Amino acid sequence: MKKILLFILILTFIFVGSAYAQEFPDVEGTKYEEAVEFLSAYGVVNGFPDGTFKPDDPVTRAQISKMITIVLGYEEFTTNMESTFADMDGHWAERYVEVAHAFDIVQGYLDGTFGPDNEITYTEVITMVVRSLGYTDQSLPGSWPYDYLVKAGDLGIVEGIPLAGEQATRGDIALMTYNALFSTKGAVNSQTEQWESSEELLLSNIGYGMETQITETDIENAVLYPKLKEYEYYGGNLYYNIDDEIVYFQNINTHEVNGKIVSVSDNIIVIEDENGNRKLFDTAGAEVIYNGVEGKTISLINSDAKIVY
């Protein structure tokens, strides 16, 4: 028998609202779903006009330069930037590439070009992601690319990614970037050439998160994330951008059961779902909301209910 931790909500209406605009049907249920939705909430990645994300498509060096620039929180520095690479003049990503290059995240070729439309390889993107955390060639033992591959493995950045093939895919890059956001950033000490932690996540460049239980006030404030209305009373991590606007919610071990309450005895209730399956719940200490106001357990009999625990 499960004990309700949060509340019982009697369903007297159905939520009808716009779906979160950055959900992509072709990543739903895949290992990329959480990463892609999270990154899209922060504007790091975008989908295509047909509403898909196309996780198996390749990514160009120009596109990854823009992604990294945004992740580092440097997009504001891209205004009127002109590239020093011979093949970047007038390219749409010129300003992003120049900023990423200025901060030693990306490098060009020996002939003075950057190759913005070349498809990026796994070793290249892993190098850029690890560098975004403050690591440099001098701070990592060994030679390239193995030094960066080893560090990425140590940090968990490539967890769940097979690294099969030469060209990196949109889905795998999203997953690597997402993993990196929850890694600690730092900088290399110029005296010791050792990387030193800043004690801050890479995520802090673009926003922050906090663990909370969703309230009506949160829902009212979630103008950029209308889907939050589906999670009232849920417990999880609520994420904000640098302007303190709610952009995403990540549920943590909160479960939901919908059905009809068929039995009430003291604090014990029995709820039956549409398939006839029954579950028992202990409502002691739980908040009972009946038609929008606080109610009593006995009044729940034969009610349609949503139980969040």
C-alpha positions as CSV (number, residue, x, y, z in Angstrom):
1,M,0.0,0.0,0.0
2,K,1.5,3.3,-1.0
3,K,1.4,6.4,1.2
4,I,0.5,9.6,-0.6
5,L,3.2,12.2,-0.2
6,L,1.6,15.1,-2.0
7,F,-2.1,15.4,-2.6
8,I,-5.3,14.2,-4.1
9,L,-6.9,16.3,-6.7
10,I,-10.6,15.6,-7.7
11,L,-10.9,16.0,-11.4
12,T,-13.8,18.4,-12.1
13,F,-12.3,19.7,-15.4
14,I,-9.8,18.8,-18.1
15,F,-6.8,20.8,-18.8
16,V,-6.8,22.2,-22.4
17,G,-3.7,24.1,-23.3
18,S,-1.1,24.5,-25.9
19,A,1.5,21.8,-26.0
20,Y,5.1,22.7,-25.3
21,A,6.3,24.0,-28.7
22,Q,9.7,22.2,-28.5
23,E,8.6,18.6,-28.2
24,F,9.7,16.6,-31.2
25,P,7.9,13.4,-32.2
26,D,10.9,11.7,-33.7
27,V,12.8,11.7,-30.4
28,E,9.9,10.8,-28.1
29,G,10.7,7.7,-26.1
30,T,14.3,7.7,-27.2
31,K,17.5,8.3,-25.2
32,Y,17.6,11.7,-26.7
33,E,14.2,13.0,-25.6
34,E,15.2,14.7,-22.3
35,A,18.4,16.2,-23.7
36,V,16.8,17.6,-26.8
37,E,13.8,19.1,-25.0
38,F,16.0,20.6,-22.3
39,L,18.4,22.1,-24.8
40,S,15.6,23.5,-26.9
41,A,14.1,25.1,-23.8
42,Y,17.3,27.1,-23.6
43,G,17.5,27.8,-27.3
44,V,20.7,25.8,-27.7
45,V,19.1,23.5,-30.4
46,N,16.2,24.0,-32.7
47,G,14.0,21.7,-34.8
48,F,13.0,21.8,-38.4
49,P,9.9,23.4,-40.0
50,D,8.1,20.1,-40.1
51,G,8.3,19.9,-36.3
52,T,10.9,17.1,-36.2
53,F,14.5,17.1,-34.7
54,K,16.1,14.5,-37.1
55,P,18.4,13.0,-34.5
56,D,20.3,10.9,-37.0
57,D,21.3,13.9,-39.3
58,P,24.9,15.2,-39.3
59,V,26.0,18.5,-37.9
60,T,28.3,21.0,-39.5
61,R,31.3,22.8,-37.9
62,A,29.4,26.1,-38.2
63,Q,26.3,24.7,-36.4
64,I,28.3,23.3,-33.5
65,S,30.2,26.6,-33.2
66,K,26.8,28.4,-32.6
67,M,25.7,25.8,-30.1
68,I,28.9,26.1,-28.1
69,T,28.8,29.9,-28.2
70,I,25.2,29.8,-26.7
71,V,26.2,27.2,-24.1
72,L,29.1,29.4,-22.9
73,G,26.8,32.4,-22.6
74,Y,28.8,34.3,-25.2
75,E,26.1,35.0,-27.8
76,E,25.9,38.6,-26.8
77,F,29.5,39.0,-27.9
78,T,28.8,38.0,-31.5
79,T,27.5,41.4,-32.6
80,N,29.6,42.7,-35.5
81,M,32.2,40.0,-35.2
82,E,34.3,39.4,-38.3
83,S,36.1,36.1,-38.9
84,T,39.8,35.7,-39.4
85,F,39.3,32.6,-41.5
86,A,39.6,32.8,-45.2
87,D,36.3,31.0,-46.0
88,M,34.1,32.6,-43.4
89,D,33.4,36.0,-44.9
90,G,29.7,36.5,-45.2
91,H,28.8,33.1,-43.9
92,W,25.8,33.0,-41.6
93,A,27.9,31.6,-38.7
94,E,30.8,33.9,-39.1
95,R,30.2,35.7,-35.8
96,Y,29.7,32.5,-33.8
97,V,32.8,30.8,-35.2
98,E,34.9,33.9,-34.4
99,V,33.7,34.0,-30.8
100,A,34.3,30.3,-30.3
101,H,37.7,30.6,-31.9
102,A,38.6,33.6,-29.7
103,F,37.9,31.5,-26.6
104,D,40.0,28.6,-28.0
105,I,37.0,26.3,-28.4
106,V,37.4,25.7,-32.1
107,Q,40.3,25.8,-34.4
108,G,40.8,26.1,-38.2
109,Y,42.9,24.2,-40.7
110,L,46.5,24.8,-41.6
111,D,45.6,26.5,-44.8
112,G,43.8,29.3,-42.9
113,T,40.2,28.0,-43.6
114,F,37.6,26.8,-41.1
115,G,35.4,24.6,-43.2
116,P,32.1,25.7,-41.7
117,D,30.0,23.4,-43.8
118,N,32.1,20.3,-43.2
119,E,30.3,17.7,-41.2
120,I,31.8,17.5,-37.7
121,T,33.3,14.3,-36.4
122,Y,32.9,12.7,-33.0
123,T,36.4,13.5,-32.0
124,E,36.0,17.2,-33.0
125,V,32.8,17.7,-31.1
126,I,34.0,15.9,-28.0
127,T,37.1,18.2,-28.1
128,M,34.9,21.3,-28.3
129,V,32.5,20.1,-25.5
130,V,35.4,19.3,-23.1
131,R,37.1,22.7,-23.9
132,S,33.8,24.4,-23.0
133,L,34.4,23.1,-19.5
134,G,37.7,25.0,-19.4
135,Y,40.1,22.2,-20.2
136,T,43.0,22.8,-22.7
137,D,45.5,20.8,-24.6
138,Q,48.2,21.6,-22.0
139,S,46.0,20.5,-19.0
140,L,45.3,17.1,-20.4
141,P,47.9,14.3,-20.4
142,G,48.5,12.4,-23.7
143,S,48.0,13.4,-27.3
144,W,44.9,14.5,-29.3
145,P,42.3,13.1,-29.7
146,Y,42.8,10.4,-27.0
147,D,43.4,13.0,-24.2
148,Y,40.0,14.5,-24.8
149,L,38.2,11.2,-25.3
150,V,39.5,9.9,-22.0
151,K,38.5,13.1,-20.2
152,A,35.0,13.0,-21.8
153,G,34.7,9.4,-20.5
154,D,35.8,10.4,-17.0
155,L,33.2,13.2,-16.9
156,G,30.4,11.0,-18.2
157,I,29.9,13.2,-21.3
158,V,29.8,10.3,-23.7
159,E,27.8,8.0,-21.6
160,G,25.3,6.1,-23.7
161,I,26.9,7.2,-26.9
162,P,28.4,4.4,-29.1
163,L,30.6,6.9,-31.1
164,A,30.1,4.7,-34.1
165,G,31.0,6.1,-37.5
166,E,32.9,9.2,-38.3
167,Q,30.3,12.0,-38.5
168,A,28.5,12.9,-35.3
169,T,24.7,13.0,-35.3
170,R,22.4,15.7,-34.0
171,G,21.0,13.3,-31.3
172,D,24.4,12.3,-30.0
173,I,25.7,15.9,-29.9
174,A,22.6,17.0,-28.0
175,L,23.2,14.2,-25.5
176,M,26.8,15.1,-25.1
177,T,26.0,18.8,-24.6
178,Y,23.3,18.0,-22.1
179,N,25.7,15.8,-20.1
180,A,28.3,18.6,-20.1
181,L,25.8,21.2,-18.8
182,F,25.6,19.2,-15.6
183,S,29.4,18.9,-15.3
184,T,31.5,21.4,-13.4
185,K,33.3,24.1,-15.4
186,G,36.6,25.6,-14.5
187,A,39.8,27.1,-15.8
188,V,43.4,26.2,-16.2
189,N,45.8,27.8,-13.8
190,S,48.4,29.6,-15.9
191,Q,51.2,28.8,-13.3
192,T,50.5,25.1,-12.9
193,E,48.7,24.4,-16.2
194,Q,46.3,22.4,-14.1
195,W,42.5,22.6,-14.5
196,E,40.8,24.1,-11.4
197,S,37.1,23.8,-10.6
198,S,34.9,26.9,-10.3
199,E,32.4,24.8,-8.3
200,E,29.7,25.9,-10.8
201,L,28.0,23.8,-13.4
202,L,28.3,24.7,-17.1
203,L,24.6,25.3,-16.9
204,S,25.2,28.4,-14.9
205,N,26.2,30.2,-18.1
206,I,22.6,30.1,-19.4
207,G,20.5,29.5,-16.3
208,Y,19.9,27.4,-13.2
209,G,17.6,24.9,-11.6
210,M,16.1,24.3,-8.2
211,E,14.3,21.4,-6.6
212,T,10.7,22.4,-5.7
213,Q,7.1,21.3,-5.6
214,I,5.1,23.0,-8.4
215,T,2.5,25.5,-7.2
216,E,-0.2,27.6,-8.9
217,T,2.2,30.6,-8.7
218,D,4.9,28.7,-10.6
219,I,2.3,27.8,-13.3
220,E,1.2,31.4,-13.6
221,N,4.8,32.5,-14.0
222,A,5.7,29.8,-16.6
223,V,4.8,32.0,-19.7
224,L,7.6,30.4,-21.7
225,Y,6.6,26.9,-20.5
226,P,2.8,26.4,-20.6
227,K,3.2,22.7,-20.2
228,L,4.0,23.3,-16.5
229,K,0.2,23.4,-15.9
230,E,0.2,19.6,-16.2
231,Y,2.5,19.2,-13.2
232,E,0.8,21.1,-10.4
233,Y,1.9,19.5,-7.0
234,Y,4.6,17.5,-8.7
235,G,8.1,17.5,-7.2
236,G,11.1,17.9,-9.3
237,N,13.7,20.4,-10.7
238,L,12.4,23.6,-12.1
239,Y,14.8,25.3,-14.5
240,Y,15.1,29.1,-15.2
241,N,17.0,31.1,-17.8
242,I,19.4,33.9,-16.9
243,D,16.4,36.3,-16.9
244,D,14.8,34.2,-14.1
245,E,12.1,32.9,-16.5
246,I,10.8,29.4,-16.1
247,V,11.8,27.3,-19.2
248,Y,11.6,23.7,-18.2
249,F,10.6,21.2,-15.5
250,Q,12.2,17.8,-14.8
251,N,10.1,15.5,-12.8
252,I,11.8,13.5,-10.0
253,N,10.2,10.3,-8.7
254,T,6.7,11.7,-8.8
255,H,4.0,9.3,-9.9
256,E,0.4,9.9,-11.0
257,V,-2.7,7.6,-10.9
258,N,-6.0,8.5,-12.5
259,G,-9.3,6.7,-11.8
260,K,-12.4,6.4,-9.7
261,I,-12.3,6.2,-5.9
262,V,-14.5,3.1,-5.2
263,S,-13.8,2.7,-1.4
264,V,-13.0,5.0,1.5
265,S,-12.3,3.7,5.0
266,D,-10.8,6.1,7.5
267,N,-7.6,7.4,5.8
268,I,-7.5,4.4,3.3
269,I,-8.9,4.9,-0.2
270,V,-9.1,2.5,-3.1
271,I,-8.8,3.9,-6.6
272,E,-9.8,1.9,-9.7
273,D,-8.3,2.8,-13.2
274,E,-10.0,2.4,-16.5
275,N,-8.8,-1.1,-16.9
276,G,-10.3,-2.2,-13.6
277,N,-6.9,-2.3,-11.7
278,R,-7.2,-1.2,-8.1
279,K,-4.6,0.5,-5.8
280,L,-4.7,1.3,-2.1
281,F,-3.5,4.6,-0.8
282,D,-3.0,6.0,2.7
283,T,-4.2,9.7,2.7
284,A,-3.1,10.5,6.3
285,G,-1.4,13.9,6.1
286,A,-2.3,14.4,2.5
287,E,-3.9,17.5,1.1
288,V,-7.4,16.8,-0.3
289,I,-8.6,19.3,-2.9
290,Y,-12.2,18.9,-3.7
291,N,-13.7,21.2,-6.5
292,G,-10.9,23.6,-5.9
293,V,-11.1,23.8,-2.1
294,E,-9.9,21.7,0.8
295,G,-12.1,18.7,1.4
296,K,-12.5,15.6,3.6
297,T,-11.5,12.1,2.7
298,I,-15.0,10.7,3.2
299,S,-16.2,13.0,0.4
300,L,-14.1,11.3,-2.1
301,I,-16.2,8.2,-2.7
302,N,-17.2,7.7,-6.3
303,S,-15.1,10.7,-7.4
304,D,-12.9,10.8,-10.4
305,A,-9.5,11.6,-9.0
306,K,-5.9,12.2,-9.9
307,I,-3.5,11.0,-7.2
308,V,0.0,12.3,-7.2
309,Y,2.5,10.7,-4.8
